[in-house]
Amino acid sequence: MAFITRAQIKLYERGSSHSAENVASAQAVAFNSASAQATVFLSHSSKDRELIMPAIAFLRSHGVSVYVDWMDGGMPDVVSSVTANRIKEKIREQRKFLIILTENSKGSRWVPWELGIADIVKGMNHIAILPVSENGSFDQNEYMRIYPKIEIINNIWWVWTDDPLSITPLPEWLKK
């Protein structure tokens, strides 16, 4: 199994750019869950913002819509308790919870907090980690090891856990 690299995930962004028009279009698609099989809350470090559009494209290629907090026009301009309550609400509303786990997210204040909320309201069957690294290997926080991870084997994306050992194709996991 192999983790996705930053270069590999950015390949999913082909044909898009970060222009205001394309970000607005992605925001509309990110929140349009009517035709999607599942909705995903995408947790990430703000330092990894360049990975979000490719991650949205990656997830959309698997038939899901994606919620990203900074694309939510209902979020307050200044971070406050209103922000925290809105994030909690959005975690509850989305079917799945996914973390883009990078070296940056290890130092984030929000990512572990969001995971804690998701752990309580979602349970292990609806949480996964998408480790993204520079070279395909990854050293993660100890507590992150208990959550299912998304990895690729022979060009097929899988969600796997090591305790108990279980492996599920990503599209199937997204539908559960």
Secondary structure, DSSP 8 states (H G I E B T S, - for coil): -B-EEHHHHHGGGTT----HHHHHHHHHHHH--TT-SEEEEEE--GGGGGGHHHHHHHHHTTTEEEE-GGG-TTS-SS-SHHHHHHHHHHHHHSSEEEEEE-TTGGG-SHHHHHHHHHHHHT-GGGEEEEEEESSS-----GGGGGS-EEEEETTEEEEEEETTEEEEEHHHHHH-
